[in-house]
Every structure is written in structure tokens, then in C-alpha cells.
Amino acid sequence: MKMLSIEEELKNNSYPGRGIVIGKTPDGKKAVAAYFIMGRSENSRNRIFVEDGEGIRTQAFDPSKLTDPSLIIYAPVRVLGNKTIVTNGDQTDTIYEGMDRQLTFEQSLRSREFEPDAPNYTPRISGIMHIENGACNYAMSILKSNNGSPEGCSRYTFAYENPAAGEGRFIHTYMCDGDPLPSFEGEPKLIGIPDDMDAFTELLWNSLNEDNKVSLFVRYIDIETGNYETKIVNKNH
């Protein structure tokens, strides 16, 4: 699989929607997770990321302008022991609660499907990173409509054992802007991950479409100790 430039992937797509990146730094010492949200409507754009325990949640920037919280207010990132869960919706809680009851990542998501936002039927994208004994593994999932039809749900899980240093995977909700918005296709994209967290955060934020970008979360986790550093960038501040 050809390694793509995430800078080019983002700069050449005005509306990838929401995106998850998971990977490992070139020095092999840190596991990396990133999540961004974008918006076309005033309701979607009226958001910020705030820290919530070891994770984050979305919050209305101006509560007086919040019209429908159902698909936009949720916890994108939660931590369960040595597992970091990152998703584009309230399925973060579904995964957290399922895995807390000893279900697998995949089993936990069986009770969920794509979002009920006709005609887009936005896919639910999810990632989980597991760090144990100085090693890191991760998996990604996409639950999407059957080619735009809400009659069926297609479920894909991609698991990455002992991922290579300097490599990551990138999955996002939409192929591009459109009406209706076309769902992501194929397996998560192979991209490079740098050692420098500040530089990576800046690269992601600056590559996202200026009009549509809303918030970005980046976390670098020390694979040996589990200690982590987090960066949050909000367009509204």
C-alpha cells in the first residue's frame, strides 16, 4: 500500500467530514491518536473540544445557538484502563461500556449502525488503541450504509498488530463534499506520522479547509509508561 501525505489528502478535500488518525512515531516510543471535526451548518460549526477526565467531549461554543445536540454533542475520546477509544459519535460510550463488560471492540459496535441523518447516512468511524507491556496495537471500524441505502449496514473492522514505527492509518467520514455526502470507501489510508507532536498538530490544522474546520485533538502516548500529552485546537475561542 502506498504511503500517502496526510497534508495532501486534507488539502485536496474541502470536506472529509470527521477524521481519525492512529499510529506510531518513527522512534517507536509513542502511540499517536488524532481526531478532527468539520462542519457546514451553523449548528455543526458552533462547537469546541474540551477536556473531560482523560478524554474529551464536544461542547457548544455559544449555547444560545445550539439547535439539535443529538449528533454533535458527544465524547469523541475516552480512556478505559490501557485502551484509548476515539470515535465520531456517541458510540465512544457504546465501545467503552461494551469493553468494560469484556466484549470485544467489534462486538460492542454490533448494536450500532451509521448515523440516522438522511440522505447522508454518515458512517460511524471508530478507533481503539491498546498499549500493554511496551507494545501498541490498534483497530479501526467503519459502519456505513449500503451504498447510500439505509436498508443495510456494512461493517468493516481493520486491526493492526505491532504497527510499524512512523506509520499511521487515517479514516474519515466522507470521500469529498457533495449532496448527499458520499461515504468513505476502502480501507484506512496509510500515512506517515512524525516524532514532533507540535509540528504534527500544526500540519493537520493548517491542512484542513479553513471554512469548514472546527476542532482538532492530538495525543501522543508514551508506550513504555502510558503517560501522554494532549493538544486541542478550536477555531472558536
C-alpha positions in Angstrom: 0.0 0.0 0.0 1.4 3.4 -1.0 2.0 5.8 1.9 0.1 9.0 1.3 0.8 12.5 2.6 -1.9 13.5 5.1 -1.2 17.1 4.2 -2.1 16.4 0.5 -5.1 14.2 1.5 -6.6 17.1 3.6 -5.6 20.0 1.4 -7.2 18.3 -1.7 -10.5 17.6 0.1 -12.6 20.5 1.2 -14.9 18.2 3.2 -13.5 14.9 4.6 -16.0 15.5 7.5 -14.6 13.9 10.7 -11.4 12.0 10.7 -9.4 9.7 12.9 -5.6 9.1 12.7 -3.9 6.4 14.8 -0.3 5.3 14.5 3.2 5.3 16.0 6.1 7.7 15.9 9.3 7.0 13.9 11.3 6.4 17.1 8.8 3.7 18.1 8.3 5.3 21.5 4.9 6.9 21.2 1.5 5.9 20.1 -0.4 8.7 18.4 -4.1 9.4 18.1 -5.8 12.4 16.4 -9.4 13.4 15.7 -10.8 16.3 13.9 -14.3 17.6 13.2 -15.6 19.9 10.5 -19.0 21.5 9.9 -21.0 23.0 7.1 -24.0 24.1 9.1 -24.1 26.8 11.8 -25.0 24.1 14.4 -22.0 21.9 13.4 -19.6 24.8 13.4 -20.8 26.1 16.8 -18.6 23.6 18.7 -15.4 23.3 20.7 -13.4 20.4 22.2 -13.0 20.5 26.0 -11.0 18.1 28.2 -13.2 15.7 30.2 -11.2 13.4 32.5 -8.7 11.5 30.4 -10.8 12.1 27.3 -12.5 15.0 25.6 -16.1 16.0 24.7 -17.7 18.4 22.3 -19.5 21.4 23.7 -21.5 24.2 22.1 -19.3 27.3 21.8 -22.4 29.6 22.0 -25.1 27.6 23.9 -27.8 30.0 22.7 -27.2 28.9 19.1 -27.4 25.2 19.7 -30.4 23.8 17.9 -30.1 20.0 17.8 -27.5 18.4 20.1 -28.2 14.8 19.0 -25.4 14.1 16.6 -22.9 16.8 17.5 -22.6 16.7 21.3 -20.7 13.6 22.4 -17.4 12.3 23.9 -15.1 11.6 21.0 -12.3 10.3 23.2 -12.5 8.1 26.4 -9.9 6.1 28.1 -10.6 2.6 29.6 -7.5 1.4 31.5 -4.8 1.0 28.9 -7.2 1.5 26.0 -7.9 4.8 24.2 -11.2 4.9 22.3 -11.7 7.6 19.6 -14.9 7.9 17.6 -17.0 10.4 15.7 -20.1 9.9 17.8 -21.7 8.6 21.0 -20.6 5.1 20.0 -17.5 6.0 22.1 -19.7 5.3 25.1 -21.0 2.1 23.5 -17.5 0.8 23.0 -16.4 1.9 26.5 -19.4 0.2 28.2 -19.1 -3.0 26.0 -15.4 -3.5 26.6 -15.9 -2.8 30.3 -18.2 -5.9 30.2 -15.5 -7.9 28.4 -17.0 -7.6 24.9 -14.5 -7.0 22.0 -14.4 -3.7 20.1 -16.2 -5.3 17.2 -18.9 -7.0 19.4 -19.5 -3.6 21.2 -20.3 -2.0 17.9 -22.8 -4.7 16.8 -25.6 -2.7 18.5 -24.8 0.4 16.4 -25.0 1.4 12.7 -24.5 4.6 10.6 -26.0 7.9 11.7 -29.7 8.5 11.0 -29.0 11.7 9.2 -30.7 11.1 5.8 -29.8 11.5 3.0 -26.1 11.3 4.0 -26.3 8.4 6.5 -22.9 9.5 7.8 -20.7 6.5 8.6 -19.7 5.8 12.2 -16.0 5.7 12.4 -14.2 4.4 15.5 -10.7 3.5 16.6 -9.2 1.8 19.6 -5.6 1.8 20.7 -4.3 -0.8 23.2 -1.0 -0.2 25.0 0.4 -3.0 27.1 3.9 -4.3 28.1 5.7 -1.7 26.0 3.7 -2.7 22.9 0.9 -1.0 21.0 -1.9 -2.5 18.8 -4.9 -0.7 17.3 -8.0 -1.3 15.3 -10.4 0.9 13.3 -14.0 0.4 12.3 -16.5 1.9 9.9 -20.2 1.2 9.9 -21.8 2.6 6.7 -25.0 2.4 4.8 -25.2 0.0 1.9 -24.1 2.3 -0.9 -26.3 5.2 0.4 -29.3 2.9 1.1 -30.4 2.8 4.8 -31.8 -0.7 4.3 -28.5 -2.4 5.1 -25.4 -1.7 7.3 -21.9 -2.7 6.1 -19.5 -3.3 8.9 -15.7 -3.2 8.5 -13.0 -3.7 11.1 -9.3 -3.3 10.4 -6.9 -4.5 13.0 -3.2 -3.5 13.1 -1.0 -5.7 15.3 2.5 -4.5 16.1 2.2 -1.5 13.7 5.5 -0.2 12.2 7.2 2.9 13.6 6.5 6.1 11.7 3.3 4.7 10.2 -0.3 5.5 10.8 -3.8 5.0 9.4 -6.3 7.6 8.5 -10.1 7.1 8.1 -12.7 9.8 7.6 -16.4 10.0 7.1 -16.8 11.4 3.6 -14.9 10.8 0.3 -15.4 14.5 -0.5 -18.0 17.3 -0.4 -21.3 16.6 -2.1 -25.0 16.4 -1.8 -25.7 13.8 -0.4 -22.2 13.4 1.1 -20.5 10.2 -0.3 -19.3 7.8 2.4 -15.6 6.9 2.8 -14.6 3.9 0.8 -11.9 1.3 1.1 -9.5 0.6 3.9 -8.0 3.3 6.1 -5.2 5.2 4.3 -1.6 4.6 5.1 0.1 7.9 6.2 3.4 9.0 7.8 3.5 10.0 11.5 6.2 12.4 12.7 8.0 12.4 16.1 7.2 16.1 16.7 3.7 16.5 18.2 3.6 20.3 17.8 4.6 20.0 14.2 2.0 17.3 13.5 -0.8 19.3 15.2 0.1 22.3 13.1 0.3 20.3 9.9 -3.1 18.8 10.5 -4.8 22.0 11.5 -3.3 24.1 8.7 -4.2 21.4 6.1 -7.9 21.3 7.0 -10.2 23.5 4.9 -10.3 27.0 6.5 -14.1 27.5 6.2 -15.1 24.0 7.4 -12.7 23.1 10.1 -14.0 23.3 13.7 -11.7 21.4 16.2 -8.7 19.1 16.4 -7.4 16.8 19.1 -3.9 15.2 19.1 -2.5 12.9 21.7 1.0 11.3 21.9 1.2 8.4 24.5 4.5 7.1 25.8 4.3 3.3 25.1 6.5 2.4 28.0 4.9 4.5 30.7 1.4 5.3 29.4 2.0 9.0 30.1 0.5 11.2 27.5 0.5 14.7 26.1 -2.6 16.3 24.5 -3.2 19.2 22.2 -6.6 20.7 21.4 -7.1 23.4 18.8 -10.5 25.1 18.4 -11.4 27.5 15.7 -13.9 29.1 18.1 -12.1 30.6 21.1 
